[in-house]
Amino acid sequence: MKRFATLGLVLALSACGAARDLKPAAGKPLPVAPYGATATPTPNQLLSASIQARPARSDDLLTSSEERQGNEFDLPPAN
């Protein structure tokens, strides 16, 4: 019985991700153009994240180990 429940759950979840092109509902227009934009964005433009929303990975990687400098203010707590 658990196998059928698991199989049904897997099939239901696999059907959630439809790979068809997105279109506005019948009789409904696309959202209005953003303030300052010259044209209304297409559905694909609305779905793609900008570079600001998904920044690239920083290239500032640690290349070699370095000794940590002493900190004169790193004192043990007073009792």
N, CA, C and O atoms as a Tripos MOL2 file, in Angstrom:
@<TRIPOS>MOLECULE
protein
  316   315    79     0     0
PROTEIN
NO_CHARGES

@<TRIPOS>ATOM
      1 N           0.8170   -1.1890    0.0000 N.3       1 MET1
      2 CA          0.0000    0.0000    0.0000 C.3       1 MET1
      3 C           0.8640    1.2570    0.0000 C.2       1 MET1
      4 O           0.5500    2.2400   -0.6720 O.2       1 MET1
      5 N           1.9710    1.2130    0.7740 N.am      2 LYS2
      6 CA          2.8550    2.3740    0.8120 C.3       2 LYS2
      7 C           3.5210    2.6000   -0.5440 C.2       2 LYS2
      8 O           3.7930    3.7370   -0.9280 O.2       2 LYS2
      9 N           3.7810    1.5180   -1.2590 N.am      3 ARG3
     10 CA          4.3980    1.6550   -2.5850 C.3       3 ARG3
     11 C           3.4810    2.4180   -3.5270 C.2       3 ARG3
     12 O           3.9320    3.2800   -4.2810 O.2       3 ARG3
     13 N           2.2030    2.1030   -3.4820 N.am      4 PHE4
     14 CA          1.2520    2.7960   -4.3550 C.3       4 PHE4
     15 C           1.1190    4.2710   -3.9720 C.2       4 PHE4
     16 O           0.9990    5.1350   -4.8410 O.2       4 PHE4
     17 N           1.1420    4.5490   -2.6890 N.am      5 ALA5
     18 CA          1.0620    5.9320   -2.2290 C.3       5 ALA5
     19 C           2.3050    6.7040   -2.6630 C.2       5 ALA5
     20 O           2.2110    7.8430   -3.1190 O.2       5 ALA5
     21 N           3.4680    6.0740   -2.5160 N.am      6 THR6
     22 CA          4.7130    6.7190   -2.9270 C.3       6 THR6
     23 C           4.7420    6.9220   -4.4380 C.2       6 THR6
     24 O           5.1410    7.9840   -4.9160 O.2       6 THR6
     25 N           4.3260    5.9190   -5.1800 N.am      7 LEU7
     26 CA          4.2930    6.0240   -6.6340 C.3       7 LEU7
     27 C           3.3240    7.1180   -7.0690 C.2       7 LEU7
     28 O           3.6330    7.8960   -7.9710 O.2       7 LEU7
     29 N           2.1680    7.1840   -6.4430 N.am      8 GLY8
     30 CA          1.1970    8.2320   -6.7640 C.3       8 GLY8
     31 C           1.7300    9.6170   -6.4520 C.2       8 GLY8
     32 O           1.4950   10.5560   -7.2120 O.2       8 GLY8
     33 N           2.4470    9.7570   -5.3420 N.am      9 LEU9
     34 CA          3.0360   11.0420   -4.9800 C.3       9 LEU9
     35 C           4.1110   11.4550   -5.9820 C.2       9 LEU9
     36 O           4.1780   12.6160   -6.3870 O.2       9 LEU9
     37 N           4.9460   10.5070   -6.3780 N.am     10 VAL10
     38 CA          6.0000   10.8010   -7.3590 C.3      10 VAL10
     39 C           5.3830   11.2110   -8.6890 C.2      10 VAL10
     40 O           5.8390   12.1730   -9.3060 O.2      10 VAL10
     41 N           4.3660   10.5050   -9.1380 N.am     11 LEU11
     42 CA          3.7190   10.8620  -10.4040 C.3      11 LEU11
     43 C           3.0310   12.2290  -10.3270 C.2      11 LEU11
     44 O           3.0590   12.9940  -11.2910 O.2      11 LEU11
     45 N           2.4260   12.5280   -9.2030 N.am     12 ALA12
     46 CA          1.7650   13.8200   -9.0500 C.3      12 ALA12
     47 C           2.7800   14.9570   -9.0600 C.2      12 ALA12
     48 O           2.5440   16.0010   -9.6690 O.2      12 ALA12
     49 N           3.9060   14.7560   -8.3870 N.am     13 LEU13
     50 CA          4.9270   15.8020   -8.3600 C.3      13 LEU13
     51 C           5.6210   15.9610   -9.7080 C.2      13 LEU13
     52 O           6.0140   17.0700  -10.0720 O.2      13 LEU13
     53 N           5.7740   14.8830  -10.4440 N.am     14 SER14
     54 CA          6.4290   14.9850  -11.7450 C.3      14 SER14
     55 C           5.5440   15.7120  -12.7550 C.2      14 SER14
     56 O           6.0540   16.2780  -13.7220 O.2      14 SER14
     57 N           4.2450   15.7040  -12.5500 N.am     15 ALA15
     58 CA          3.3350   16.3820  -13.4690 C.3      15 ALA15
     59 C           3.2450   17.8710  -13.1880 C.2      15 ALA15
     60 O           2.6710   18.6080  -13.9900 O.2      15 ALA15
     61 N           3.7930   18.3350  -12.0740 N.am     16 CYS16
     62 CA          3.6990   19.7560  -11.7180 C.3      16 CYS16
     63 C           4.5340   20.6400  -12.6380 C.2      16 CYS16
     64 O           4.1300   21.7680  -12.9220 O.2      16 CYS16
     65 N           5.6610   20.1740  -13.1020 N.am     17 GLY17
     66 CA          6.5720   20.9990  -13.8880 C.3      17 GLY17
     67 C           6.2980   20.8960  -15.3730 C.2      17 GLY17
     68 O           7.0610   20.2570  -16.0980 O.2      17 GLY17
     69 N           5.2350   21.5070  -15.8350 N.am     18 ALA18
     70 CA          4.9210   21.4860  -17.2570 C.3      18 ALA18
     71 C           5.9760   22.2890  -18.0100 C.2      18 ALA18
     72 O           6.3850   23.3580  -17.5560 O.2      18 ALA18
     73 N           6.4140   21.7840  -19.1480 N.am     19 ALA19
     74 CA          7.4780   22.4220  -19.9140 C.3      19 ALA19
     75 C           6.9250   23.1590  -21.1320 C.2      19 ALA19
     76 O           7.6350   23.3280  -22.1230 O.2      19 ALA19
     77 N           5.6900   23.5920  -21.0720 N.am     20 ARG20
     78 CA          5.1070   24.3290  -22.1910 C.3      20 ARG20
     79 C           5.4110   25.8160  -22.0700 C.2      20 ARG20
     80 O           5.7490   26.3010  -20.9900 O.2      20 ARG20
     81 N           5.2890   26.5330  -23.1780 N.am     21 ASP21
     82 CA          5.4720   27.9750  -23.1520 C.3      21 ASP21
     83 C           4.3750   28.6170  -22.3320 C.2      21 ASP21
     84 O           3.2100   28.2260  -22.4140 O.2      21 ASP21
     85 N           4.7540   29.6070  -21.5390 N.am     22 LEU22
     86 CA          3.7720   30.3110  -20.7300 C.3      22 LEU22
     87 C           3.0680   31.3640  -21.5820 C.2      22 LEU22
     88 O           3.7040   32.0870  -22.3490 O.2      22 LEU22
     89 N           1.7830   31.4370  -21.4400 N.am     23 LYS23
     90 CA          0.9780   32.4190  -22.1630 C.3      23 LYS23
     91 C           0.0040   33.0330  -21.1760 C.2      23 LYS23
     92 O          -0.3850   32.3760  -20.2100 O.2      23 LYS23
     93 N          -0.3990   34.2780  -21.3950 N.am     24 PRO24
     94 CA         -1.3830   34.8590  -20.4740 C.3      24 PRO24
     95 C          -2.7160   34.1310  -20.5970 C.2      24 PRO24
     96 O          -3.0180   33.5360  -21.6320 O.2      24 PRO24
     97 N          -3.4980   34.1830  -19.5430 N.am     25 ALA25
     98 CA         -4.8050   33.5330  -19.5540 C.3      25 ALA25
     99 C          -5.6640   34.1440  -20.6570 C.2      25 ALA25
    100 O          -5.4530   35.2870  -21.0630 O.2      25 ALA25
    101 N          -6.6310   33.3720  -21.1320 N.am     26 ALA26
    102 CA         -7.4850   33.8410  -22.2240 C.3      26 ALA26
    103 C          -8.2080   35.1280  -21.8110 C.2      26 ALA26
    104 O          -8.8540   35.1810  -20.7640 O.2      26 ALA26
    105 N          -8.0910   36.1450  -22.6360 N.am     27 GLY27
    106 CA         -8.7530   37.4160  -22.3690 C.3      27 GLY27
    107 C          -7.9870   38.3360  -21.4370 C.2      27 GLY27
    108 O          -8.4360   39.4510  -21.1690 O.2      27 GLY27
    109 N          -6.8390   37.8930  -20.9380 N.am     28 LYS28
    110 CA         -6.0400   38.7110  -20.0240 C.3      28 LYS28
    111 C          -4.7820   39.1880  -20.7310 C.2      28 LYS28
    112 O          -4.0950   38.3790  -21.3550 O.2      28 LYS28
    113 N          -4.4560   40.4750  -20.6550 N.am     29 PRO29
    114 CA         -3.2340   40.9810  -21.2970 C.3      29 PRO29
    115 C          -2.0060   40.7150  -20.4170 C.2      29 PRO29
    116 O          -2.1290   40.3430  -19.2500 O.2      29 PRO29
    117 N          -0.8400   40.9120  -20.9940 N.am     30 LEU30
    118 CA          0.4010   40.8430  -20.2350 C.3      30 LEU30
    119 C           0.4460   42.0240  -19.2640 C.2      30 LEU30
    120 O          -0.2740   43.0020  -19.4620 O.2      30 LEU30
    121 N           1.2660   41.9540  -18.2310 N.am     31 PRO31
    122 CA          1.3960   43.0920  -17.3200 C.3      31 PRO31
    123 C           1.8680   44.3320  -18.0800 C.2      31 PRO31
    124 O           2.5190   44.2270  -19.1190 O.2      31 PRO31
    125 N           1.5350   45.4870  -17.5520 N.am     32 VAL32
    126 CA          1.9320   46.7400  -18.1990 C.3      32 VAL32
    127 C           3.4440   46.8870  -18.1360 C.2      32 VAL32
    128 O           4.1080   46.2540  -17.3160 O.2      32 VAL32
    129 N           3.9760   47.7250  -19.0060 N.am     33 ALA33
    130 CA          5.4170   47.9490  -19.0470 C.3      33 ALA33
    131 C           5.8550   48.6360  -17.7550 C.2      33 ALA33
    132 O           5.1340   49.4930  -17.2440 O.2      33 ALA33
    133 N           7.0140   48.2800  -17.2210 N.am     34 PRO34
    134 CA          7.5230   48.9380  -16.0260 C.3      34 PRO34
    135 C           7.7660   50.4210  -16.2800 C.2      34 PRO34
    136 O           7.9720   50.8410  -17.4190 O.2      34 PRO34
    137 N           7.7410   51.1990  -15.2180 N.am     35 TYR35
    138 CA          7.9480   52.6430  -15.3360 C.3      35 TYR35
    139 C           9.3090   52.9130  -15.9660 C.2      35 TYR35
    140 O          10.3280   52.4080  -15.4950 O.2      35 TYR35
    141 N           9.3220   53.6880  -17.0020 N.am     36 GLY36
    142 CA         10.5520   54.0510  -17.6860 C.3      36 GLY36
    143 C          10.9460   53.1050  -18.8000 C.2      36 GLY36
    144 O          11.8890   53.4000  -19.5340 O.2      36 GLY36
    145 N          10.2640   51.9790  -18.9590 N.am     37 ALA37
    146 CA         10.5950   51.0330  -20.0300 C.3      37 ALA37
    147 C           9.9540   51.5020  -21.3260 C.2      37 ALA37
    148 O           8.8850   52.1110  -21.3160 O.2      37 ALA37
    149 N          10.6080   51.2180  -22.4290 N.am     38 THR38
    150 CA         10.0800   51.6470  -23.7210 C.3      38 THR38
    151 C           9.0880   50.6560  -24.2920 C.2      38 THR38
    152 O           8.2580   51.0280  -25.1210 O.2      38 THR38
    153 N           9.1550   49.3750  -23.8580 N.am     39 ALA39
    154 CA          8.2590   48.3520  -24.3820 C.3      39 ALA39
    155 C           7.8640   47.3980  -23.2730 C.2      39 ALA39
    156 O           8.5460   47.2890  -22.2550 O.2      39 ALA39
    157 N           6.7550   46.7080  -23.4830 N.am     40 THR40
    158 CA          6.3120   45.6860  -22.5250 C.3      40 THR40
    159 C           7.1950   44.4590  -22.6800 C.2      40 THR40
    160 O           7.3740   43.9710  -23.7960 O.2      40 THR40
    161 N           7.7530   43.9450  -21.5800 N.am     41 PRO41
    162 CA          8.6080   42.7610  -21.6850 C.3      41 PRO41
    163 C           7.8190   41.5200  -22.0940 C.2      41 PRO41
    164 O           6.6360   41.3890  -21.7820 O.2      41 PRO41
    165 N           8.4870   40.6230  -22.7890 N.am     42 THR42
    166 CA          7.8700   39.3540  -23.1970 C.3      42 THR42
    167 C           7.8460   38.4110  -21.9980 C.2      42 THR42
    168 O           8.5420   38.6630  -21.0150 O.2      42 THR42
    169 N           7.0600   37.3280  -22.0510 N.am     43 PRO43
    170 CA          7.0640   36.3730  -20.9300 C.3      43 PRO43
    171 C           8.4460   35.7990  -20.6290 C.2      43 PRO43
    172 O           8.7870   35.6050  -19.4620 O.2      43 PRO43
    173 N           9.2430   35.5250  -21.6560 N.am     44 ASN44
    174 CA         10.5890   34.9890  -21.4160 C.3      44 ASN44
    175 C          11.4750   36.0120  -20.7160 C.2      44 ASN44
    176 O          12.2850   35.6460  -19.8650 O.2      44 ASN44
    177 N          11.3320   37.2900  -21.0630 N.am     45 GLN45
    178 CA         12.1090   38.3220  -20.3930 C.3      45 GLN45
    179 C          11.6770   38.4700  -18.9400 C.2      45 GLN45
    180 O          12.5060   38.7370  -18.0710 O.2      45 GLN45
    181 N          10.3870   38.2980  -18.6700 N.am     46 LEU46
    182 CA          9.9090   38.4050  -17.2970 C.3      46 LEU46
    183 C          10.3880   37.2310  -16.4470 C.2      46 LEU46
    184 O          10.5670   37.3830  -15.2380 O.2      46 LEU46
    185 N          10.6000   36.0570  -17.0600 N.am     47 LEU47
    186 CA         11.0080   34.8760  -16.3140 C.3      47 LEU47
    187 C          12.5140   34.7790  -16.1060 C.2      47 LEU47
    188 O          12.9600   34.0650  -15.2080 O.2      47 LEU47
    189 N          13.3050   35.4760  -16.9100 N.am     48 SER48
    190 CA         14.7600   35.3900  -16.7580 C.3      48 SER48
    191 C          15.2170   36.4070  -15.7190 C.2      48 SER48
    192 O          14.7960   37.5630  -15.7270 O.2      48 SER48
    193 N          16.0980   35.9430  -14.8190 N.am     49 ALA49
    194 CA         16.5990   36.8100  -13.7640 C.3      49 ALA49
    195 C          17.6940   37.7210  -14.3160 C.2      49 ALA49
    196 O          18.4750   37.3220  -15.1800 O.2      49 ALA49
    197 N          17.7370   38.9360  -13.8070 N.am     50 SER50
    198 CA         18.7730   39.8690  -14.2420 C.3      50 SER50
    199 C          20.0990   39.5180  -13.5800 C.2      50 SER50
    200 O          20.1360   38.7110  -12.6520 O.2      50 SER50
    201 N          21.1710   40.1120  -14.0470 N.am     51 ILE51
    202 CA         22.4860   39.8680  -13.4760 C.3      51 ILE51
    203 C          22.5260   40.3910  -12.0530 C.2      51 ILE51
    204 O          23.2210   39.8340  -11.2030 O.2      51 ILE51
    205 N          21.7840   41.4590  -11.7890 N.am     52 GLN52
    206 CA         21.7530   42.0030  -10.4380 C.3      52 GLN52
    207 C          21.0440   41.0410   -9.4800 C.2      52 GLN52
    208 O          21.4090   40.9560   -8.3070 O.2      52 GLN52
    209 N          20.0420   40.3240   -9.9680 N.am     53 ALA53
    210 CA         19.3220   39.3730   -9.1260 C.3      53 ALA53
    211 C          20.1300   38.1120   -8.8870 C.2      53 ALA53
    212 O          20.0140   37.5040   -7.8230 O.2      53 ALA53
    213 N          20.9530   37.7000   -9.8580 N.am     54 ARG54
    214 CA         21.8040   36.5180   -9.7210 C.3      54 ARG54
    215 C          23.2340   36.8990  -10.0450 C.2      54 ARG54
    216 O          23.6860   36.6880  -11.1700 O.2      54 ARG54
    217 N          23.9560   37.4560   -9.0830 N.am     55 PRO55
    218 CA         25.3290   37.8700   -9.3680 C.3      55 PRO55
    219 C          26.2420   36.6740   -9.5990 C.2      55 PRO55
    220 O          25.9840   35.5700   -9.1200 O.2      55 PRO55
    221 N          27.2940   36.9140  -10.3280 N.am     56 ALA56
    222 CA         28.2720   35.8600  -10.6110 C.3      56 ALA56
    223 C          29.0970   35.5770   -9.3560 C.2      56 ALA56
    224 O          29.1440   36.3860   -8.4290 O.2      56 ALA56
    225 N          29.7320   34.4350   -9.3480 N.am     57 ARG57
    226 CA         30.5650   34.0590   -8.2160 C.3      57 ARG57
    227 C          31.7800   34.9610   -8.1380 C.2      57 ARG57
    228 O          32.3650   35.3200   -9.1600 O.2      57 ARG57
    229 N          32.1540   35.3220   -6.9360 N.am     58 SER58
    230 CA         33.3210   36.1700   -6.7370 C.3      58 SER58
    231 C          34.5870   35.3940   -7.0950 C.2      58 SER58
    232 O          34.7130   34.2140   -6.7660 O.2      58 SER58
    233 N          35.5050   36.0490   -7.7570 N.am     59 ASP59
    234 CA         36.7540   35.4040   -8.1430 C.3      59 ASP59
    235 C          37.8590   35.6210   -7.1110 C.2      59 ASP59
    236 O          39.0120   35.2590   -7.3440 O.2      59 ASP59
    237 N          37.5040   36.2070   -5.9800 N.am     60 ASP60
    238 CA         38.4890   36.4970   -4.9490 C.3      60 ASP60
    239 C          38.6580   35.2670   -4.0610 C.2      60 ASP60
    240 O          38.1320   35.2150   -2.9490 O.2      60 ASP60
    241 N          39.3970   34.2830   -4.5620 N.am     61 LEU61
    242 CA         39.5930   33.0330   -3.8410 C.3      61 LEU61
    243 C          40.8910   33.0720   -3.0480 C.2      61 LEU61
    244 O          41.8380   33.7690   -3.4090 O.2      61 LEU61
    245 N          40.9150   32.3190   -1.9740 N.am     62 LEU62
    246 CA         42.1250   32.1950   -1.1770 C.3      62 LEU62
    247 C          43.1050   31.3110   -1.9350 C.2      62 LEU62
    248 O          42.8010   30.1540   -2.2240 O.2      62 LEU62
    249 N          44.2640   31.8380   -2.2550 N.am     63 THR63
    250 CA         45.2220   31.0840   -3.0500 C.3      63 THR63
    251 C          46.3090   30.4440   -2.2050 C.2      63 THR63
    252 O          46.8920   29.4420   -2.6210 O.2      63 THR63
    253 N          46.6010   30.9900   -1.0320 N.am     64 SER64
    254 CA         47.6170   30.3760   -0.1810 C.3      64 SER64
    255 C          47.2870   30.6720    1.2770 C.2      64 SER64
    256 O          46.6300   31.6620    1.5970 O.2      64 SER64
    257 N          47.7550   29.8000    2.1370 N.am     65 SER65
    258 CA         47.5300   30.0050    3.5630 C.3      65 SER65
    259 C          48.4490   31.0980    4.0620 C.2      65 SER65
    260 O          49.6120   31.1740    3.6650 O.2      65 SER65
    261 N          47.9320   31.9340    4.9210 N.am     66 GLU66
    262 CA         48.7310   33.0110    5.4930 C.3      66 GLU66
    263 C          48.5730   32.9730    7.0070 C.2      66 GLU66
    264 O          47.5000   32.6610    7.5230 O.2      66 GLU66
    265 N          49.6450   33.2900    7.7080 N.am     67 GLU67
    266 CA         49.5820   33.3440    9.1650 C.3      67 GLU67
    267 C          48.6890   34.5050    9.5720 C.2      67 GLU67
    268 O          48.7170   35.5870    8.9870 O.2      67 GLU67
    269 N          47.9150   34.2380   10.5750 N.am     68 ARG68
    270 CA         47.0240   35.2760   11.0760 C.3      68 ARG68
    271 C          47.8270   36.2450   11.9330 C.2      68 ARG68
    272 O          48.6330   35.8270   12.7640 O.2      68 ARG68
    273 N          47.6070   37.5290   11.7290 N.am     69 GLN69
    274 CA         48.3110   38.5320   12.5060 C.3      69 GLN69
    275 C          47.7150   38.5990   13.9040 C.2      69 GLN69
    276 O          46.5230   38.3590   14.0980 O.2      69 GLN69
    277 N          48.5450   38.9250   14.8590 N.am     70 GLY70
    278 CA         48.0870   39.0360   16.2280 C.3      70 GLY70
    279 C          47.1510   40.2260   16.4060 C.2      70 GLY70
    280 O          47.3020   41.2560   15.7490 O.2      70 GLY70
    281 N          46.1850   40.0680   17.3010 N.am     71 ASN71
    282 CA         45.2430   41.1350   17.5930 C.3      71 ASN71
    283 C          45.4490   41.5410   19.0440 C.2      71 ASN71
    284 O          45.1490   40.7660   19.9530 O.2      71 ASN71
    285 N          45.9510   42.7320   19.2680 N.am     72 GLU72
    286 CA         46.2680   43.1690   20.6290 C.3      72 GLU72
    287 C          45.0040   43.4270   21.4660 C.2      72 GLU72
    288 O          45.0910   43.5380   22.6890 O.2      72 GLU72
    289 N          43.8660   43.5190   20.8360 N.am     73 PHE73
    290 CA         42.6280   43.7590   21.5720 C.3      73 PHE73
    291 C          41.8760   42.4700   21.8530 C.2      73 PHE73
    292 O          40.8060   42.5120   22.4610 O.2      73 PHE73
    293 N          42.4020   41.3220   21.4270 N.am     74 ASP74
    294 CA         41.7610   40.0380   21.6610 C.3      74 ASP74
    295 C          42.2160   39.5110   23.0250 C.2      74 ASP74
    296 O          43.1110   38.6700   23.1140 O.2      74 ASP74
    297 N          41.5840   40.0210   24.0790 N.am     75 LEU75
    298 CA         41.9750   39.6860   25.4520 C.3      75 LEU75
    299 C          40.9650   38.7090   26.0400 C.2      75 LEU75
    300 O          39.7990   38.7040   25.6450 O.2      75 LEU75
    301 N          41.4100   37.8810   26.9840 N.am     76 PRO76
    302 CA         40.4700   36.9900   27.6430 C.3      76 PRO76
    303 C          39.4960   37.8030   28.4970 C.2      76 PRO76
    304 O          39.8290   38.9060   28.9310 O.2      76 PRO76
    305 N          38.2940   37.2680   28.7430 N.am     77 PRO77
    306 CA         37.3320   38.0190   29.5430 C.3      77 PRO77
    307 C          37.7960   38.1560   30.9990 C.2      77 PRO77
    308 O          38.4520   37.2720   31.5490 O.2      77 PRO77
    309 N          37.4380   39.2720   31.5920 N.am     78 ALA78
    310 CA         37.8030   39.5150   33.0100 C.3      78 ALA78
    311 C          36.8520   38.7030   33.9050 C.2      78 ALA78
    312 O          35.6520   38.6120   33.6430 O.2      78 ALA78
    313 N          37.4220   38.1170   34.9690 N.am     79 ASN79
    314 CA         36.5890   37.3320   35.8870 C.3      79 ASN79
    315 C          36.0730   38.1870   36.9650 C.2      79 ASN79
    316 O          35.3490   37.7100   37.8390 O.2      79 ASN79
@<TRIPOS>BOND
     1     1     2 1
     2     2     3 1
     3     3     4 2
     4     3     5 am
     5     5     6 1
     6     6     7 1
     7     7     8 2
     8     7     9 am
     9     9    10 1
    10    10    11 1
    11    11    12 2
    12    11    13 am
    13    13    14 1
    14    14    15 1
    15    15    16 2
    16    15    17 am
    17    17    18 1
    18    18    19 1
    19    19    20 2
    20    19    21 am
    21    21    22 1
    22    22    23 1
    23    23    24 2
    24    23    25 am
    25    25    26 1
    26    26    27 1
    27    27    28 2
    28    27    29 am
    29    29    30 1
    30    30    31 1
    31    31    32 2
    32    31    33 am
    33    33    34 1
    34    34    35 1
    35    35    36 2
    36    35    37 am
    37    37    38 1
    38    38    39 1
    39    39    40 2
    40    39    41 am
    41    41    42 1
    42    42    43 1
    43    43    44 2
    44    43    45 am
    45    45    46 1
    46    46    47 1
    47    47    48 2
    48    47    49 am
    49    49    50 1
    50    50    51 1
    51    51    52 2
    52    51    53 am
    53    53    54 1
    54    54    55 1
    55    55    56 2
    56    55    57 am
    57    57    58 1
    58    58    59 1
    59    59    60 2
    60    59    61 am
    61    61    62 1
    62    62    63 1
    63    63    64 2
    64    63    65 am
    65    65    66 1
    66    66    67 1
    67    67    68 2
    68    67    69 am
    69    69    70 1
    70    70    71 1
    71    71    72 2
    72    71    73 am
    73    73    74 1
    74    74    75 1
    75    75    76 2
    76    75    77 am
    77    77    78 1
    78    78    79 1
    79    79    80 2
    80    79    81 am
    81    81    82 1
    82    82    83 1
    83    83    84 2
    84    83    85 am
    85    85    86 1
    86    86    87 1
    87    87    88 2
    88    87    89 am
    89    89    90 1
    90    90    91 1
    91    91    92 2
    92    91    93 am
    93    93    94 1
    94    94    95 1
    95    95    96 2
    96    95    97 am
    97    97    98 1
    98    98    99 1
    99    99   100 2
   100    99   101 am
   101   101   102 1
   102   102   103 1
   103   103   104 2
   104   103   105 am
   105   105   106 1
   106   106   107 1
   107   107   108 2
   108   107   109 am
   109   109   110 1
   110   110   111 1
   111   111   112 2
   112   111   113 am
   113   113   114 1
   114   114   115 1
   115   115   116 2
   116   115   117 am
   117   117   118 1
   118   118   119 1
   119   119   120 2
   120   119   121 am
   121   121   122 1
   122   122   123 1
   123   123   124 2
   124   123   125 am
   125   125   126 1
   126   126   127 1
   127   127   128 2
   128   127   129 am
   129   129   130 1
   130   130   131 1
   131   131   132 2
   132   131   133 am
   133   133   134 1
   134   134   135 1
   135   135   136 2
   136   135   137 am
   137   137   138 1
   138   138   139 1
   139   139   140 2
   140   139   141 am
   141   141   142 1
   142   142   143 1
   143   143   144 2
   144   143   145 am
   145   145   146 1
   146   146   147 1
   147   147   148 2
   148   147   149 am
   149   149   150 1
   150   150   151 1
   151   151   152 2
   152   151   153 am
   153   153   154 1
   154   154   155 1
   155   155   156 2
   156   155   157 am
   157   157   158 1
   158   158   159 1
   159   159   160 2
   160   159   161 am
   161   161   162 1
   162   162   163 1
   163   163   164 2
   164   163   165 am
   165   165   166 1
   166   166   167 1
   167   167   168 2
   168   167   169 am
   169   169   170 1
   170   170   171 1
   171   171   172 2
   172   171   173 am
   173   173   174 1
   174   174   175 1
   175   175   176 2
   176   175   177 am
   177   177   178 1
   178   178   179 1
   179   179   180 2
   180   179   181 am
   181   181   182 1
   182   182   183 1
   183   183   184 2
   184   183   185 am
   185   185   186 1
   186   186   187 1
   187   187   188 2
   188   187   189 am
   189   189   190 1
   190   190   191 1
   191   191   192 2
   192   191   193 am
   193   193   194 1
   194   194   195 1
   195   195   196 2
   196   195   197 am
   197   197   198 1
   198   198   199 1
   199   199   200 2
   200   199   201 am
   201   201   202 1
   202   202   203 1
   203   203   204 2
   204   203   205 am
   205   205   206 1
   206   206   207 1
   207   207   208 2
   208   207   209 am
   209   209   210 1
   210   210   211 1
   211   211   212 2
   212   211   213 am
   213   213   214 1
   214   214   215 1
   215   215   216 2
   216   215   217 am
   217   217   218 1
   218   218   219 1
   219   219   220 2
   220   219   221 am
   221   221   222 1
   222   222   223 1
   223   223   224 2
   224   223   225 am
   225   225   226 1
   226   226   227 1
   227   227   228 2
   228   227   229 am
   229   229   230 1
   230   230   231 1
   231   231   232 2
   232   231   233 am
   233   233   234 1
   234   234   235 1
   235   235   236 2
   236   235   237 am
   237   237   238 1
   238   238   239 1
   239   239   240 2
   240   239   241 am
   241   241   242 1
   242   242   243 1
   243   243   244 2
   244   243   245 am
   245   245   246 1
   246   246   247 1
   247   247   248 2
   248   247   249 am
   249   249   250 1
   250   250   251 1
   251   251   252 2
   252   251   253 am
   253   253   254 1
   254   254   255 1
   255   255   256 2
   256   255   257 am
   257   257   258 1
   258   258   259 1
   259   259   260 2
   260   259   261 am
   261   261   262 1
   262   262   263 1
   263   263   264 2
   264   263   265 am
   265   265   266 1
   266   266   267 1
   267   267   268 2
   268   267   269 am
   269   269   270 1
   270   270   271 1
   271   271   272 2
   272   271   273 am
   273   273   274 1
   274   274   275 1
   275   275   276 2
   276   275   277 am
   277   277   278 1
   278   278   279 1
   279   279   280 2
   280   279   281 am
   281   281   282 1
   282   282   283 1
   283   283   284 2
   284   283   285 am
   285   285   286 1
   286   286   287 1
   287   287   288 2
   288   287   289 am
   289   289   290 1
   290   290   291 1
   291   291   292 2
   292   291   293 am
   293   293   294 1
   294   294   295 1
   295   295   296 2
   296   295   297 am
   297   297   298 1
   298   298   299 1
   299   299   300 2
   300   299   301 am
   301   301   302 1
   302   302   303 1
   303   303   304 2
   304   303   305 am
   305   305   306 1
   306   306   307 1
   307   307   308 2
   308   307   309 am
   309   309   310 1
   310   310   311 1
   311   311   312 2
   312   311   313 am
   313   313   314 1
   314   314   315 1
   315   315   316 2
@<TRIPOS>SUBSTRUCTURE
     1 MET1         2 RESIDUE 1 A MET
     2 LYS2         6 RESIDUE 1 A LYS
     3 ARG3        10 RESIDUE 1 A ARG
     4 PHE4        14 RESIDUE 1 A PHE
     5 ALA5        18 RESIDUE 1 A ALA
     6 THR6        22 RESIDUE 1 A THR
     7 LEU7        26 RESIDUE 1 A LEU
     8 GLY8        30 RESIDUE 1 A GLY
     9 LEU9        34 RESIDUE 1 A LEU
    10 VAL10       38 RESIDUE 1 A VAL
    11 LEU11       42 RESIDUE 1 A LEU
    12 ALA12       46 RESIDUE 1 A ALA
    13 LEU13       50 RESIDUE 1 A LEU
    14 SER14       54 RESIDUE 1 A SER
    15 ALA15       58 RESIDUE 1 A ALA
    16 CYS16       62 RESIDUE 1 A CYS
    17 GLY17       66 RESIDUE 1 A GLY
    18 ALA18       70 RESIDUE 1 A ALA
    19 ALA19       74 RESIDUE 1 A ALA
    20 ARG20       78 RESIDUE 1 A ARG
    21 ASP21       82 RESIDUE 1 A ASP
    22 LEU22       86 RESIDUE 1 A LEU
    23 LYS23       90 RESIDUE 1 A LYS
    24 PRO24       94 RESIDUE 1 A PRO
    25 ALA25       98 RESIDUE 1 A ALA
    26 ALA26      102 RESIDUE 1 A ALA
    27 GLY27      106 RESIDUE 1 A GLY
    28 LYS28      110 RESIDUE 1 A LYS
    29 PRO29      114 RESIDUE 1 A PRO
    30 LEU30      118 RESIDUE 1 A LEU
    31 PRO31      122 RESIDUE 1 A PRO
    32 VAL32      126 RESIDUE 1 A VAL
    33 ALA33      130 RESIDUE 1 A ALA
    34 PRO34      134 RESIDUE 1 A PRO
    35 TYR35      138 RESIDUE 1 A TYR
    36 GLY36      142 RESIDUE 1 A GLY
    37 ALA37      146 RESIDUE 1 A ALA
    38 THR38      150 RESIDUE 1 A THR
    39 ALA39      154 RESIDUE 1 A ALA
    40 THR40      158 RESIDUE 1 A THR
    41 PRO41      162 RESIDUE 1 A PRO
    42 THR42      166 RESIDUE 1 A THR
    43 PRO43      170 RESIDUE 1 A PRO
    44 ASN44      174 RESIDUE 1 A ASN
    45 GLN45      178 RESIDUE 1 A GLN
    46 LEU46      182 RESIDUE 1 A LEU
    47 LEU47      186 RESIDUE 1 A LEU
    48 SER48      190 RESIDUE 1 A SER
    49 ALA49      194 RESIDUE 1 A ALA
    50 SER50      198 RESIDUE 1 A SER
    51 ILE51      202 RESIDUE 1 A ILE
    52 GLN52      206 RESIDUE 1 A GLN
    53 ALA53      210 RESIDUE 1 A ALA
    54 ARG54      214 RESIDUE 1 A ARG
    55 PRO55      218 RESIDUE 1 A PRO
    56 ALA56      222 RESIDUE 1 A ALA
    57 ARG57      226 RESIDUE 1 A ARG
    58 SER58      230 RESIDUE 1 A SER
    59 ASP59      234 RESIDUE 1 A ASP
    60 ASP60      238 RESIDUE 1 A ASP
    61 LEU61      242 RESIDUE 1 A LEU
    62 LEU62      246 RESIDUE 1 A LEU
    63 THR63      250 RESIDUE 1 A THR
    64 SER64      254 RESIDUE 1 A SER
    65 SER65      258 RESIDUE 1 A SER
    66 GLU66      262 RESIDUE 1 A GLU
    67 GLU67      266 RESIDUE 1 A GLU
    68 ARG68      270 RESIDUE 1 A ARG
    69 GLN69      274 RESIDUE 1 A GLN
    70 GLY70      278 RESIDUE 1 A GLY
    71 ASN71      282 RESIDUE 1 A ASN
    72 GLU72      286 RESIDUE 1 A GLU
    73 PHE73      290 RESIDUE 1 A PHE
    74 ASP74      294 RESIDUE 1 A ASP
    75 LEU75      298 RESIDUE 1 A LEU
    76 PRO76      302 RESIDUE 1 A PRO
    77 PRO77      306 RESIDUE 1 A PRO
    78 ALA78      310 RESIDUE 1 A ALA
    79 ASN79      314 RESIDUE 1 A ASN
